Amino acid sequence: MELSERFRGYLPVVLDLETGGFDHQANPILQLACCFLQMQDDRLLIKSQVSWDVEPVAGLVVEPASLKVTGIDLEDHARHAMEEAAVLREFFSMVRAEMKTSGCHRAIIVAHNAAFDQGFLHTACARQAIKRNPFHPFTTLDTATLGALAYGHTVLREACRRADIDFSEARAHGAAYDADRTAELFCHIVNTWDFQTAWLDSASAEDY
């Protein structure tokens, strides 16, 4: 089965943002990471990962409490942060290239507590006057919800542990690591769900 067939023409892109607070209007994006996925022998797997450090937009507020949680040092010379507009354009260009390769007509965000990441992404696009956002405008695939369904827990760390996926507290709250763990969790849930039986049963019921 092709990736486009598994998700009815949507390209699932695993996204994680680290931000300067919880308010997508007032706080900036500080890190953006994504994982692209692929189908191989009818199993969903991580294909590649990309991440960016983002220069906080002037005038937005970076909460010290957020920096304490993420461990981001805005003065670190090794950060090599890019401007928000450049990051978004590069990210969206990669998403469109993956859509073309996989034969998908639109991308869909996969994230843990996806509404949070989607809200920040939409606000950043509006702020940078980027109108060609390749993602579905409101639908997402949320691993917090899927984790509750599959493992009885909404917290990423605990859902991963219940799925026997390694999770490091020391590396958590970095966009690259969290995107990778979210992608592993999403793939694990998709791969363990007997979707063919479920769909065939549904189709058989409709025949009657």
N, C-alpha and C positions, 0 to 999 in steps of 0.2 A: 504493500500500500504506500502511495506517495504522501508526502506531508500535506499537500493541498487537499487530498481526498480525506485525510483523517480529520481535518478541521474545516471542512466545507469551503475551501478556498481562502481561508485565513492563514496568515503566517504568524505563529505564536513567537513573540520575542520577549524573553525574560528580562525585566528591567529592575534596577534598584537605584535609588537616588539617596544620597546623604545631603542633608540640608542644614541651614542655619537656624532652624526652628520648625514649628508645626504649621505656621500660617503661610500658605502659598502666595498670598498677596504681599506680605511684609518681609518674609525671610527668603534668602537666596538658595539656589542649588550650589552645592560645593563639590559634589562628585556625581558622576553618572557612569553606570556600568550596565552592559547587556550581554546576554548569552543568546546565540543563534542555535537553533535545533535542527535535527535531521532525522528522517526515518531510515532505519537500516534493519533489514529482515523483520519488518513489521514492529520494530521496537523504536521508541523515541529516545534519542541520545543528544548530548551536547555536541555541537559541531565546532563552535569557536566562541571566544569571549573578547570583548573590547571594553576598555574603561578610560575615562577622562577625569582629570582634576579640572574644576571649573572656577574661574575667577569670580568672586562674589560681585553681583551687580551693584554699582555705586548707588547709595541711598537706601538700600535694603539693610535690614538689621540682622546681624549674626549674634545669636544668643550664646553667651559663654557656656551655659549648661549643655547646649548641643555639641559644642566643641569638646567638652569633657567626655561626653558619651562616645562620640565618634573617634576621638583622638586625633582629629585633623589639626595640623599646625599651619595656619595660613601664612606664616613667615618662613616656612621651610623652603629653602632654595631648590630642593629636589622635587618639589611639587609640580613644577612646569605647567601651571594652570593656564588654560585657554579661556578666551572670552566666551560667554554663554552662547551668543549667536553662532560662533564658529563651531562650537561643540554640537549644537542642535543640527546644523546643516550637515556636518560630517556624519553624525549619527543617522539622520534621516536618509542620507545618500546610501549608507551601508544597508539600511533596512530595505530600501527600494531595490538595491542590487540583489539582495536575498529573495525578495518577492519575485523578481524576474527569473532567477535561477530555479526557484521551486515551483513556478507557475501559479503563485497565489495572487489574488486580485486586491488584497488589503491585509495590513498587519493588525495584530491584536496584542495588547499588553498582557503579559503574565507577570504578576508581582505579588508580594506578600503584603496584604492590606493595600490592594491595588488602587483604591480610590485616592489614597494619599499621593502616590507617585503620579497618577493620572492628573490630579489637580495641579500639582507643581508643573508638570509638563505642559498642560494647556495654558497655564498662566505665563510660563516662559515664552511659549510660542506667540501669545498675544503681545507680550512685552517687546519681543524682537520682530514683530510684524511678519512672522513666518506663517503663511496661509496654507501651504501644502504639507500638512501633517499626514503621514501615511497610515496612522493608527485609526481604528474605529473610534468615532467620537464619544461613545459612552460605554460600550460593552468591553469588559475585561475578563480575564481568567484569574481568579484570586486564590492563591494557595493557602491563605488563612481559612477560607471557607472550605476548600478541598481538604485541608488538614483536619478540620473539625469533622468532616464527613468520614474520611478514611481512618483517622487515628484518634478522634475524640479530643483534639487539642488545636488551638488557633495560633499558639506561639511557635515561631519558626524553629527555634532550638529544640523544643520538646517534640514537635511533629517529626523533625529529622531523626531524633533519637528513637522514637517509636517505630520509625521506618528503617532502623538500623543504618542510618546515614551519619557519618562522622560529622561532628559539629564542634568547632573550637570557640570557646568563650573569648579567648584572647584575640582572635581574628575577626570576631563579629563586629558589626556596625561600620565596616568598610564596604563600600559599594561593590567592589570586585568580588569579595568573599561572599557577601550576602546574595549577590546575583547568582553566583555559582551554586550555593546551597539551595536557593530557591529553585533553580533549574533542575538540580538533582531530585529534589522533592517532587516537582511537577512531573518529571519523566517517570519517576518511580510510581506515582499514583496512576498515571496514564497506562503504564506498562502492566500494572497488576490488575487493572480493571478489565473484566471480560466483556469488552465493548462489542465484539462480534456477536456473541450470544445474545446480548441485550438488544442489539439492533435487529438481529434476525427474528427474535421473539416478537418485537414490536411490529415488524413487517408482516409476520404471520398473522398477528392479531388483526391487522388492518384488512387482510385478505377475507376475513370472515365478517 
